[in-house]
């Protein structure tokens, strides 16, 4: 139930802090006094769209805060709290909405920041607001279906059906995606297979290009390389007996012998001798390597041609596949190969997914069938209950029927519902085509009364649901609303004295203008017994309250 409402700087409401009791709460006031403003502030804190234009004159922001007392065992409400990290305070819930002239509106639940959509989710478990235009819902097949489901107690079945439907849609979407991928893969498969085969047959090796380019340079200059290696080898190792020229190795050996002879006289020659010996060993190693290089240097034109052909192939592949080196070619090859393998995996995955989709379809068909049976079973008694209620509201010959029809599959099953009505009892047709405004108000009240019983909504607000009725019908509507107040908190915003006289608590919305500043503001006040008597009398007689009106008002309040 709504326990307390605090409003600051909302349109014409400067400041309001008011508590509400359980049961039936009556709210009245003259036309234009601000009843719609009060309702708007409640809608705002429940997640309605916020706009800076609602901020009161000369204020920087507006604040609306509502305190609710909820069922501490409400599992659905607890689930919303858990999913959004809101502190659960044993059923006590404070919602707050702050709207500034600049910046986005802010929302809080038990002082935890939340989005407006979370407020809307919470409000769906807290309050049902029925305003004047909501009679249009009677023409909405979704509302009609919801009303029947509430009556039939189909909550658990609907949850299961919605879950099955979400799974079915998800699997169907996934299967369609795989089909698209398979179709694209099949379309490109021949092309990709040819590209992969070409790269695979090339037997690519990372670093091969650089090695081949170096080998090609050696082969192209093989003769020059061998000539120079041979010349170096001759320079270092050849001897000429006629001229007496020794090889470098011989000269180093002779130098070693001579230094060895004077070593005992010149000790500092020792290190030089060691270096000279090391140089001779190093020279021998150099000669060996030069000899090996010479032997490895190939002057083969066949090999040069093969290297050229291999490089030409690699260059062509790099150009065709827009790669800078062999490593990138290998990556392209592996990517194409993975795609070809994925195509086979997709086909296997599709087969498994198709089985799951069929199983999901079977489950939703079964659940939809159970829902259909439950609706067909409940429809006659539902129609009878509504018919009895509207006849209580003096539509004595009215006929109300419920038609359950086949519809396309959705989260609510495979049914649509149509309400058929006739005020004369003959030839009932769809409700939206035949009912007057007063009849629509009465039917809507009957439906809301029934839904309140079965949906267990803690609070309901009726904004002039009695529009278009008067006299004894208004009195009976007031009695019906009053009975609803025995089981839940009900707010009735009304212009009818017959309804206003039924409530236990009566609030008056009024508009005042400051004579000095000229500023207009709206206030809401809990009426005392005497003030309530005068307010009902005003509703009966108009601007001038007569003694007869007071007597009639007292009679209404005492009845």
C-alpha positions in Angstrom: 0.0 0.0 0.0 1.0 3.6 -0.5 1.7 4.9 3.0 3.2 8.3 2.4 3.7 10.8 -0.4 6.1 13.7 -0.4 6.1 16.2 -3.3 8.2 19.4 -3.7 8.1 21.8 -6.6 5.9 19.6 -8.9 4.0 22.0 -11.2 1.6 23.9 -8.8 2.5 21.8 -5.7 5.1 23.7 -3.7 5.3 21.3 -0.9 3.2 18.3 0.1 3.8 15.6 2.8 0.8 13.4 3.4 0.1 10.0 4.8 -2.6 7.6 3.5 -4.5 4.8 5.4 -5.5 1.4 4.3 -8.9 0.7 2.6 -10.8 3.1 0.4 -9.4 6.7 0.1 -11.6 9.3 -1.6 -10.1 12.3 -3.3 -12.3 15.1 -4.6 -12.0 18.7 -5.6 -13.5 21.1 -8.1 -12.6 20.9 -11.7 -9.1 22.4 -12.3 -8.1 22.1 -8.6 -5.2 19.9 -9.5 -6.3 16.3 -9.0 -4.5 15.4 -12.3 -1.4 17.1 -11.0 -1.5 14.9 -7.9 -1.9 11.8 -10.0 0.9 13.0 -12.3 3.3 13.2 -9.3 2.5 9.6 -8.3 3.0 8.5 -12.0 6.4 10.3 -12.0 7.7 8.4 -9.0 6.5 5.2 -10.6 8.7 5.7 -13.7 6.7 7.9 -16.0 8.6 10.1 -18.5 10.1 13.1 -16.8 10.4 16.6 -18.3 11.8 19.8 -16.9 8.5 21.6 -17.6 7.0 19.9 -14.5 9.4 21.8 -12.2 7.5 24.5 -10.3 8.0 28.2 -10.8 11.3 29.6 -9.5 12.6 26.2 -8.4 15.7 24.4 -9.6 14.3 20.9 -9.3 11.4 18.8 -8.2 11.3 15.8 -5.9 8.6 13.2 -5.5 9.0 10.5 -2.9 6.6 7.7 -2.1 6.8 5.2 0.7 5.2 1.8 0.3 4.5 -1.1 2.6 4.7 -4.3 0.7 4.3 -8.0 1.4 7.7 -9.1 2.9 7.1 -12.5 1.2 6.5 -11.1 -2.3 9.0 -13.3 -4.3 8.5 -11.3 -7.6 9.3 -8.0 -5.8 12.3 -9.6 -4.1 13.6 -10.8 -7.5 13.5 -7.3 -8.9 15.4 -6.1 -5.8 18.1 -8.8 -6.2 18.5 -8.3 -9.9 19.1 -4.6 -9.4 21.2 -4.7 -6.2 18.5 -2.8 -4.1 18.5 -3.2 -0.4 15.5 -5.2 0.8 14.1 -3.6 3.9 11.6 -6.2 5.0 8.9 -5.0 2.7 9.4 -1.3 3.3 10.1 0.5 0.0 10.9 4.2 -0.7 10.9 5.4 -4.3 12.3 8.8 -5.1 12.5 10.7 -8.4 14.5 13.9 -8.8 14.1 16.1 -11.9 16.4 19.1 -12.5 16.3 21.8 -15.1 19.7 20.5 -16.4 20.9 17.0 -16.5 19.1 13.7 -16.6 16.4 12.8 -14.1 17.6 10.6 -11.2 15.7 7.7 -9.6 16.3 5.9 -6.3 14.8 2.8 -4.6 15.7 2.6 -0.9 18.4 5.2 -1.6 19.9 2.9 -4.3 20.2 4.6 -7.8 18.0 2.8 -10.3 16.8 3.5 -13.9 13.2 4.6 -14.7 12.6 1.2 -16.2 13.3 -0.4 -12.8 10.8 2.0 -11.2 8.3 0.8 -13.8 9.0 -2.8 -13.0 8.5 -2.1 -9.3 5.4 -0.1 -9.8 3.8 -3.1 -11.7 3.9 -4.9 -8.4 2.7 -1.9 -6.3 0.0 0.1 -8.0 -2.5 -0.1 -10.8 -3.6 3.4 -12.0 -6.8 3.5 -14.0 -7.4 7.0 -15.5 -10.3 8.1 -17.6 -8.8 7.2 -21.0 -7.9 3.7 -19.8 -11.4 2.4 -20.8 -9.8 2.2 -24.2 -8.0 -0.8 -22.8 -11.3 -2.7 -23.2 -10.7 -2.7 -26.9 -7.2 -4.1 -26.5 -7.1 -7.8 -27.1 -3.9 -8.1 -24.9 -5.8 -6.5 -21.9 -8.7 -8.8 -22.5 -6.4 -11.8 -22.6 -4.7 -10.7 -19.4 -8.0 -10.3 -17.6 -9.0 -13.8 -18.5 -5.6 -15.2 -17.5 -5.8 -13.4 -14.1 -9.2 -14.9 -13.5 -8.0 -18.4 -14.5 -4.9 -18.2 -12.4 -2.6 -18.8 -15.3 0.4 -17.0 -13.8 2.6 -20.1 -13.6 1.6 -21.3 -17.0 2.2 -17.9 -18.5 5.7 -17.7 -17.0 6.5 -21.2 -18.4 5.1 -20.2 -21.8 7.1 -17.0 -21.9 10.2 -18.9 -20.9 9.6 -21.5 -23.6 8.9 -18.8 -26.2 12.1 -16.9 -25.4 14.0 -20.1 -25.8 12.2 -20.9 -29.0 12.8 -17.5 -30.5 16.5 -17.6 -29.4 17.1 -21.0 -31.0 15.2 -20.0 -34.2 17.3 -16.8 -34.5 20.5 -18.8 -34.0 19.4 -21.4 -36.6 18.6 -18.6 -39.1 22.0 -17.1 -38.5 23.7 -20.4 -39.0 21.7 -21.0 -42.2 22.9 -17.6 -43.5 26.5 -18.5 -42.7 26.2 -21.9 -44.3 24.6 -20.4 -47.5 27.4 -17.8 -47.7 30.0 -20.4 -47.0 28.6 -22.7 -49.7 28.5 -19.8 -52.1 32.2 -19.0 -51.5 33.4 -22.5 -50.9 34.7 -23.3 -54.4 36.5 -20.0 -54.5 38.0 -20.5 -51.0 38.9 -24.1 -51.7 40.9 -23.0 -54.8 42.7 -20.3 -52.9 43.5 -22.7 -50.0 44.7 -25.4 -52.4 47.0 -22.9 -54.1 48.5 -21.8 -50.8 48.7 -25.3 -49.4 50.5 -26.7 -52.5 53.1 -23.9 -52.2 54.3 -25.6 -49.0 55.1 -22.2 -47.4 57.8 -21.9 -44.8 58.3 -18.9 -42.6 61.6 -17.1 -43.4 62.0 -18.9 -46.7 61.8 -15.8 -48.8 64.7 -14.1 -47.1 66.9 -17.3 -47.5 66.0 -17.6 -51.2 66.8 -14.0 -51.9 70.2 -14.4 -50.3 70.9 -17.6 -52.1 69.9 -16.0 -55.4 72.4 -13.3 -54.9 75.2 -15.8 -54.2 74.3 -17.9 -57.3 74.2 -14.9 -59.5 77.7 -13.9 -58.3 79.1 -17.4 -57.8 82.1 -17.1 -60.2 83.2 -13.8 -58.8 82.9 -15.2 -55.2 85.0 -18.3 -56.1 87.7 -16.2 -57.8 88.1 -13.9 -54.8 88.0 -16.8 -52.3 90.7 -18.6 -54.4 92.8 -15.5 -54.5 92.7 -14.9 -50.8 93.5 -18.6 -50.2 96.6 -18.3 -52.5 97.7 -15.0 -50.9 97.7 -16.6 -47.5 99.1 -20.0 -48.2 101.3 -20.0 -51.4 105.1 -20.1 -51.5 107.6 -19.1 -54.2 110.9 -20.9 -53.9 112.6 -18.9 -56.7 111.9 -15.6 -55.0 112.3 -17.0 -51.6 108.7 -15.8 -50.7 107.3 -17.8 -47.8 103.6 -18.4 -47.0 102.1 -16.4 -44.3 102.0 -19.5 -42.1 105.7 -20.2 -42.8 106.6 -16.6 -42.0 104.7 -16.8 -38.7 106.4 -20.1 -37.8 109.8 -18.6 -38.6 109.0 -15.5 -36.5 108.1 -17.7 -33.6 111.4 -19.6 -33.7 113.4 -16.4 -33.7 111.6 -14.9 -30.8 111.9 -18.1 -28.9 115.7 -17.8 -29.2 115.8 -14.4 -27.4 113.1 -15.1 -24.9 115.5 -15.9 -22.2 117.2 -12.6 -22.6 114.1 -10.5 -23.1 111.3 -11.8 -20.9 108.8 -9.3 -22.3 108.9 -11.2 -25.6 106.8 -13.9 -24.0 103.4 -12.2 -24.4 104.3 -11.2 -28.0 105.2 -14.8 -28.8 101.9 -16.0 -27.4 100.0 -13.5 -29.6 102.0 -14.5 -32.6 101.2 -18.2 -32.0 97.5 -17.3 -31.6 97.5 -15.4 -34.8 99.0 -18.4 -36.7 96.2 -20.7 -35.3 93.6 -18.1 -36.2 95.0 -17.8 -39.7 94.8 -21.6 -40.1 91.1 -21.4 -39.1 90.5 -18.6 -41.5 92.1 -20.6 -44.4 89.9 -23.5 -43.5 86.7 -21.5 -43.6 87.7 -19.8 -46.9 88.3 -23.3 -48.3 84.8 -24.5 -47.1 83.1 -21.4 -48.6 84.8 -22.0 -51.9 83.7 -25.7 -51.9 80.1 -24.7 -51.0 79.8 -22.0 -53.6 77.6 -23.5 -56.4 78.0 -22.2 -59.9 74.9 -24.3 -61.0 72.6 -22.6 -63.4 69.9 -25.2 -62.7 69.9 -24.2 -59.1 69.8 -20.5 -59.9 66.8 -21.2 -62.2 64.9 -23.2 -59.5 65.5 -20.5 -56.9 64.2 -17.9 -59.3 61.1 -19.9 -60.1 60.5 -20.3 -56.4 60.9 -16.6 -55.7 58.6 -15.8 -58.6 55.9 -18.1 -57.1 56.2 -16.4 -53.7 56.1 -12.9 -55.2 53.0 -13.8 -57.2 51.2 -15.2 -54.1 52.2 -12.2 -52.0 50.7 -9.9 -54.7 47.6 -11.9 -55.2 46.8 -12.2 -51.4 48.0 -8.7 -50.6 50.7 -9.9 -48.2 54.1 -8.4 -47.4 55.9 -11.7 -46.5 55.5 -15.4 -46.3 54.4 -15.3 -42.7 51.3 -13.3 -43.7 50.7 -15.8 -46.5 50.7 -18.6 -44.0 48.2 -16.7 -41.8 45.9 -16.2 -44.8 46.2 -19.9 -45.7 45.3 -21.0 -42.1 42.4 -18.5 -42.0 40.9 -19.9 -45.2 41.5 -23.4 -44.0 39.7 -22.7 -40.7 36.8 -21.3 -42.6 36.5 -24.4 -44.7 36.6 -26.6 -41.6 34.1 -24.3 -39.9 31.7 -24.9 -42.8 31.6 -28.6 -41.9 31.3 -27.8 -38.2 28.4 -25.4 -39.0 26.5 -28.2 -40.7 27.0 -30.5 -37.7 26.0 -27.7 -35.4 22.9 -26.9 -37.5 21.7 -30.5 -37.2 22.0 -30.4 -33.4 20.4 -27.0 -33.2 17.5 -28.1 -35.4 16.8 -31.0 -33.0 16.8 -28.5 -30.0 14.5 -26.2 -31.9 12.0 -28.9 -32.6 12.1 -30.0 -28.9 11.5 -26.3 -27.9 8.7 -26.0 -30.4 7.1 -29.2 -28.9 7.4 -27.7 -25.4 5.8 -24.4 -26.3 3.1 -26.1 -28.2 2.3 -28.3 -25.2 2.3 -25.2 -22.9 0.2 -23.2 -25.3 -2.2 -26.2 -25.4 -2.5 -26.2 -21.6 -3.1 -22.4 -21.6 -5.8 -22.8 -24.2 -7.5 -25.5 -22.2 -7.4 -23.4 -19.0 -8.8 -20.4 -20.9 -11.6 -22.3 -22.5 -12.4 -23.8 -19.1 -12.4 -20.4 -17.3 -14.1 -18.3 -20.0 -17.8 -19.2 -19.2 -17.5 -18.6 -15.5 -15.5 -15.4 -16.1 -18.2 -14.1 -18.4 -20.8 -15.1 -15.9 -19.1 -13.2 -13.1 -18.7 -10.1 -15.2 -22.3 -10.4 -16.4 -23.5 -10.6 -12.8 -21.5 -7.5 -11.9 -22.6 -5.3 -14.7 -26.2 -6.3 -14.1 -25.7 -5.3 -10.5 -24.8 -1.9 -11.9 -28.2 -1.7 -13.5 -27.5 -3.1 -17.0 -30.3 -5.5 -16.3 -30.5 -7.1 -19.7 -26.8 -7.0 -20.6 -25.0 -9.9 -22.1 -21.3 -10.4 -21.7 -19.4 -13.2 -23.5 -15.8 -14.2 -23.9 -14.6 -15.6 -27.2 -11.3 -17.5 -27.2 -9.8 -17.5 -30.7 -6.8 -19.0 -32.3 -3.9 -16.6 -32.9 -0.3 -16.7 -34.0 2.2 -18.1 -31.5 3.6 -15.6 -29.0 4.9 -15.4 -25.4 1.2 -15.8 -24.2 0.4 -18.9 -26.2 -1.7 -19.2 -29.4 -4.9 -17.5 -28.3 -6.5 -14.1 -28.6 -9.6 -13.1 -26.6 -12.5 -10.9 -27.6 -15.1 -9.5 -25.2 -18.6 -9.5 -26.7 -21.3 -7.3 -25.3 -24.9 -6.3 -25.8 -26.8 -4.0 -23.4 -30.2 -5.4 -24.7 -29.3 -9.0 -24.5 -29.5 -9.6 -28.2 -26.7 -10.2 -30.8 -23.6 -9.5 -28.7 -20.8 -8.0 -30.7 -17.2 -6.9 -29.9 -17.3 -4.5 -26.9 -15.6 -1.5 -28.7 -18.3 -1.5 -31.4 -21.3 -1.2 -29.2 -20.8 0.1 -25.6 -21.4 3.7 -24.6 -19.1 5.7 -22.3 -21.2 5.0 -19.2 -21.4 1.3 -20.1 -17.6 1.1 -20.7 -17.0 2.7 -17.3 -19.2 0.1 -15.6 -17.7 -2.8 -17.4 -14.2 -1.6 -16.7 -14.9 -1.3 -13.0 -16.2 -4.8 -13.0 -13.1 -6.1 -14.7 -10.8 -4.1 -12.4 -12.7 -5.4 -9.4 -12.3 -9.0 -10.6 -8.6 -8.5 -11.5 -7.9 -6.9 -8.1 -9.1 -10.1 -6.5 -7.1 -12.5 -8.6 -4.0 -10.4 -9.3 -3.5 -9.4 -5.6 -2.5 -5.9 -6.4 -1.9 -4.0 -3.1 -3.1 -0.6 -4.3 -5.4 0.6 -7.1 -6.2 4.2 -8.2 -9.4 5.0 -10.0 -9.3 8.4 -11.7 -13.0 9.2 -12.4 -13.9 5.7 -13.5 -17.5 6.7 -12.7 -17.5 9.2 -15.7 -20.8 8.9 -17.6 -22.9 7.5 -14.7 -25.1 9.0 -12.0 -27.9 8.3 -9.6 -28.4 4.8 -8.2 -25.7 3.4 -10.7 -23.2 5.8 -9.2 -24.2 4.6 -5.7 -23.7 1.0 -6.7 -20.4 1.7 -8.3 -19.4 3.4 -5.0 -20.4 0.2 -3.1 -18.4 -2.0 -5.4 -15.3 0.3 -5.0 -15.9 0.2 -1.3 -16.0 -3.6 -1.2 -12.6 -3.6 -3.0 -11.3 -1.4 -0.2 -12.0 -4.2 2.3 -9.2 -6.2 0.7 -6.8 -3.6 -0.7 -6.0 0.1 -0.7 -8.1 1.9 -3.2 -7.9 5.6 -4.2 -11.0 6.9 -5.9 -10.8 10.3 -7.6 -14.4 11.2 -8.2 -16.9 13.9 -8.9 -19.9 11.9 -7.8 -21.2 12.4 -4.2 -22.6 8.8 -4.1 -19.0 7.5 -4.5 -17.4 10.1 -2.3 -19.6 9.2 0.6 -18.4 5.6 0.6 -14.8 6.1 1.7 -13.4 6.0 5.2 -10.8 8.7 4.5 -11.6 11.8 2.4 -9.0 14.2 0.9 -9.7 17.5 -0.7 -7.6 18.9 -3.5 -7.8 22.6 -3.7 -6.2 25.5 -5.5 -5.3 28.8 -3.8 -3.9 32.1 -5.1 -1.7 34.3 -2.9 -3.3 37.8 -2.9 0.1 39.5 -2.6 2.3 37.5 -5.0 -0.5 36.2 -7.2 1.1 32.8 -7.1 -1.2 29.8 -7.5 -0.6 26.5 -5.7 -2.3 23.2 -5.2 -2.8 21.5 -1.8 -4.4 18.3 -0.6 -6.0 18.1 2.9 -7.5 15.3 4.9 -11.1 16.4 5.8 -12.6 16.2 9.2 -16.1 14.7 9.6 -17.7 18.1 9.4 -15.6 19.3 6.4 -16.4 16.1 4.7 -20.1 16.6 5.2 -19.8 20.1 3.6 -17.7 18.8 0.7 -20.3 16.0 -0.2 -23.0 18.7 0.2 -21.1 20.9 -2.3 -20.8 18.0 -4.7 -24.6 17.6 -4.4 -25.7 21.2 -4.8 -22.9 23.1 -6.6 -21.4 26.4 -5.6 -24.2 27.3 -3.1 -24.5 24.7 -0.3 -28.2 24.4 0.8 -29.6 22.9 3.9 -31.3 20.3 1.7 -27.9 19.4 0.2 -26.4 19.1 3.7 -29.2 16.8 4.7 -28.8 14.7 1.6 -25.0 14.5 2.3 -25.5 13.4 5.8 -27.9 10.7 4.6 -25.3 9.5 2.1 -22.5 9.4 4.6 -24.6 7.5 7.1 -25.9 4.9 4.7 
